[in-house]
Amino acid sequence: MNQQFCGVLFGLAAFTAWGFLPAYWKQMQEVGAFEILCHRIVWSCIFLTVIISLQKRWGEVGSIVKTPAKLKGLILSGFLIGLNWFVYIWAVNSGRVVETSLGYYINPMINVLIGYLLLGETFSRLQCIAVLFALAGVIYSLIAYSALPMFALTLAITFAFYGYSRKKIQAAPIPGLLIETMVLFVPALAYIMFKLIFVGSYFIKDLELTLWMAGAGVVTSLPLLWFAAAAKRLNLSTIGILQYLAPSIAFILGVFVYKEPFTHHNLITFGCIWMGVFLYTWEFLMKNRRP
């Protein structure tokens, strides 16, 4: 019970931190999304290097590097998570926090589709209905606004395929993320230096923004450490419930703090997605419940 209680605390910490992440990126609205992304990559790589050194896990990193298949997979997953991070930062600082939360509500249903199409997994009846509700929400958004919720779908799809690629690679979270950020480290650092020397940047010149940018590595990597600690202590059904905390917090921030518009069309779209989430969660609980 103590292990489970600690696991719940770690899980709450991780998903709460991810939920409030939009508030962090909002502190750097003066900075371009791509520059923020580059700082996130560079400082995450530095922070993870320190963590790996303290945990004495360089042997794990070395074994991954010596396995060509895993290394190639992590290069691909690194670009996927980089794209996901960029779209997320850009959407948040463009006043689309509500749409980002929609993306992470849709994500589990995309995971179900990937499992069915690429891994040969079968749909349960409730999973099928949950996916149909999510699809209905997306189709309604297309009809109501004559456009797809592209940011939400991009976030959901890139993160789902990132999870799929990491599942295939089977690398530990921290060493794997370190290699992913190392893949992007040189171009990210090169862009930061180019912006600083030739174009002009808030980095170094503005102390407050410099601290926010440097802290991007901590806010990226620390929740992952908490999540890894939670995953060791909790069963899948508990993690499945906790994962909806992050988009729920982001939704509340978008509507009630940043006053983003939420029309009756949004309500119908989210209502369909929420029904899908409810059915997905119910089926997940029934499947993983204890005897």
N, C-alpha and C positions, 0 to 999 in steps of 0.2 A: 504493500500500500504506500509506503514511503517513496519507493521508486516511481510508482504511478503518479503520486502527488507532485513529485519533482518534474516528471515528464509533462504533466499538464501545465505547470508553471513555465517550463521552457517553451512549450508549444504556444501558450498565451503570449509570452514575450516575443516570440518570432513573428507570429501572425499579426499581433498588434503593431509591432515595428513596421512590418510591410504595409499595414493599413494606413499608418500615418506618414508613409514615405512621400505622398504628394505634398504634404506641408513642408517637407525638407526641400524638395525641388523648387517650391514656390519662393524660397529665400534667395534664389539665384535667377530670377526672371530677367535680370539685365544681361545675363550671360546666355549665349546661344546654346541650343540643345546639343549640338554636336560637340562643342567645347566641354560642356558638362559631362557628356558621355566619355570623352577622352580622359578627363580627370577621374571619373569613376573607375575606368579601366586601370589607369596608372596607380592610383592610390589603393585600389583593391589588391592589385598585384603586390605592392609593397607591404600592405597589412597582412596578407596571406603568407608572404614570405616569412614575416616575423612569427606568425602563428605556427607554421610548419617547423620553423627552427626551434621554437619553444617546446613543441610536442615531439621533436626529434623524429619526424616522419619523412625525411628526405629519401629514405630507402623506398617508400611507396611511390614517390614522384619518379625516382630513377627507374623503377620497374615498369611504370607506365610508359615512360619515354623510350624504353628499350623494346616495347611491344608496338610494332608499326601499325597494327590494326587499331589499337586503342588510341595511339597518337593521332592518326588520321581522323578518327571519330571525334576526338576532342577539338581538333582544328575546326571541323564542321560545326560542332555544337557551340564552339566559341563564337563563330560568326552569327549563329542563330540567336544566342543570348545577347550578343552585341546589338543586333537589329531590334530585339525585344526591348532592351534598355533604351535605345534611341527613341523608338516610337512612344514608349511610356513617358519619358522626360518631355518630349515635344508636346504630347497630348496634354499632360498636366499643365505645362506652362502656356498652353494655348487655350486654357479654360475648358478642358474636356475631361475633368476628373470623373464625372458621372459615367462617361463612355468607357473610361479605363476600368471602372468597377464592373461594367457590363461584360467586358472582355474576360475578366477573371471569374465571373459567374458562368460564362459559356464554356470556359476551358475544360471542366470535367466531362462535358458532353462530347467535345472534340476528342478527348482522350478515349472515350468509348468508341467513337468512329474509327480512330487509328488502330485501336485494339482489334476491331472487327475486320478492317480492310488489310492491315499489314501484319498482324500477329496471329490471325486465325482464331481470335476469341469470338465467342458467341454472345449475341444480345439476350438478355433476359427480357421478359415482357415489359417490366417496369422501366428498364433502361431504354427500350425502344420508344415507349411513350414519352419518357423524359427528353430524349433527343428530338422527338417530333414537336414537343412544346417549345424547345429552344429554337428549332427551325421555324416554327410559327411566329415566334417573336421577331426573328430576323426578317422574315417575309413581310410581316406587318410594318416593320420599320421601312422596308423598301417601298411598300405601297404608300405609306403615309408621307414619307419625305422624298420619294423618288430617288433614293440613294441608300446604299448599304451602310451600316455602321462600320466603316472601314478600319478605324483605329481599334475598335473593340475586337473585330474579327482578326486583324493582324496580330494583336497581342495574344489572343486565344490560340491562334494557329501556330505562331512561332514558339510560344511557350510549350504547347502540346508536343510539337516536333522536337523541341529541345529535350523534354522529358523522355520522349521515345528514344532519341539518340543516346541519352545518358543511360537508359535502361539497357540498350544493346551493348554499350561499352562496359558497364558494370565497374566503374571506377568510384572510389570513395569520394564523398562530396567535396571536402576541402582540397585534397591534392588535385582532383579533377578541375575544380574552379581555378586553382592556381595556374594550371597549364593552359586553360582557356584564356585567362587574362594575359598570360605570358605571350600567347600567340598574337594578341592585339596590342601588346605593350609598346613595341617599337613604333608602329604607325601612329598610335595615340600620343606618345611622347613627342614624336616628330611634329605632329600638328600643334601641340601645345607650345613647343619652342618656336615654330614658325609664326604662330599668332602673337606670341610674346615679343619676338624680335622685329618682325616686319609689318604686322598689321596693328597691333595694340591689343592689350588684354587687361582685364581687371585683376588677373592673377599677379600677386606680389604688390601691385600698385594699390589695391584696395584690401586692407587687412581683414575686414569682416568677410568679404566675399572669398578671399584666399582661404580662410579657415573653413568656410562652408564647403569649398571645393575639395580641400584636403580631407575633410571629414567624410566625403562620399565613399571612400574606401571602407571606413568603419561601418557606416550604415548599410553598406552592401554586404559585407562579410559577416558581421556580428550576428544578424538574424539567422544566417545560414548555420553558424555554430550552434545557436540555440535550437534550430530545427533538427539538426543532426542529433543533439542530445535528447530531444523529445522523441525522435523516431526510434531511438534505442530502448526507450522505456514504455512506449505506448503501443497499443494495437492499432491496426489500420483504420478501424471504425472511428476511433477517437480522433485520429489525425484528419480523417475525412470530414468530421464535423467542424473541427477547429479551422480548417482551411478557408471556410466562408467568412471568418472573422475579418480578414484583410479587405476583401471587396466591400463588405458591409460598412466598415469604417470609412473607406474611400467614398462610398456613396453618401454617407452622412456628411462628410466634409464637403463634397461637391455641392449638395443641395442646400445644406443649412449654414455652412461656414462661408463658402465661396459664392453662394447665391447663383449657381448655374441654373438655367431654365429647366423646369421639369413639367412638361405639358401632359395632357391626358394621353397623347400618343406615346410619350415615354412610359407612362404608367402601364399602358396595355403591353408594350414591348417588355418591360421589366416584369410585369405580372406573368407573362408566358414563361420567361426565363426562370423566375422564382418558383413557379409550379414545377418546371423541369428539375430545378435544384432540389425541391422538396421530395419529388419522386425518386430522384437519383440517390439522395441521402437515405431515404426510407429503405430502398432496396439494398443499399450498402450496409445499413445497420442490420437488416434481417439476415444478410449473407454472412456477416462477420460476428453475429451475436454469440455469446457463450452458451453452451448447452444448459 
